[in-house]
């Protein structure tokens, strides 16, 4: 059982709302009151911790960041001092799953360029985080790996990681694949050297035509620079117009 013990209204409000939103059972007491026998972890504010006499773990919540404290409390409930692992399913809009031990504590789905920022933010306070990324969508995956700095990254065989999706679950595939990727061991890598194939260049050219207001198609050299992450499609179209 999570016990919330604080006189800080902001901390109290944020933590209670976060717990209710997640459907997590909890109880509240005043700092200094006896801790219930059912308590597994106490969440309190920085000003209240000296008044809380607990034989269970006590987590100090920072105002404005309730998710961090709640996730730490959940990890305690699960018996968890498990390692934080982030799984990434690369693609046009990669799925990201943050696991604490075997518990999924957060998920995201964002454009590729935003993935490194989320990874660094989510691992900022972790003791020994690990990033695992699927080996599909090679070009996008390689760019993501190159932009994740200071963290160990494993390249995972993502075969079979996307589950069958039943009715009403459209759009969840990339997130579920990221969860599965996070749970698979891979090969530790520093970078991934990729040469774009003719098929990949052709798809980039087709995208440039689709996104061009004047139905223009970029050439192979510009498509290769897009594939390697040196240019965006819009920048390549601008360069193509200048060449013309």
Secondary structure as GFF3:
##gff-version 3
##sequence-region A 1 244
A	DSSP	beta_strand	2	5	.	.	.	ID=ss1
A	DSSP	alpha_helix	9	21	.	.	.	ID=ss2
A	DSSP	beta_strand	26	29	.	.	.	ID=ss3
A	DSSP	beta_strand	41	45	.	.	.	ID=ss4
A	DSSP	three_ten_helix	49	51	.	.	.	ID=ss5
A	DSSP	beta_strand	57	61	.	.	.	ID=ss6
A	DSSP	alpha_helix	66	77	.	.	.	ID=ss7
A	DSSP	beta_strand	84	89	.	.	.	ID=ss8
A	DSSP	beta_strand	95	100	.	.	.	ID=ss9
A	DSSP	beta_strand	103	109	.	.	.	ID=ss10
A	DSSP	alpha_helix	112	122	.	.	.	ID=ss11
A	DSSP	beta_strand	130	134	.	.	.	ID=ss12
A	DSSP	alpha_helix	138	146	.	.	.	ID=ss13
A	DSSP	beta_strand	152	156	.	.	.	ID=ss14
A	DSSP	alpha_helix	173	182	.	.	.	ID=ss15
A	DSSP	beta_strand	187	189	.	.	.	ID=ss16
A	DSSP	alpha_helix	198	211	.	.	.	ID=ss17
A	DSSP	alpha_helix	220	227	.	.	.	ID=ss18
A	DSSP	alpha_helix	233	243	.	.	.	ID=ss19
###
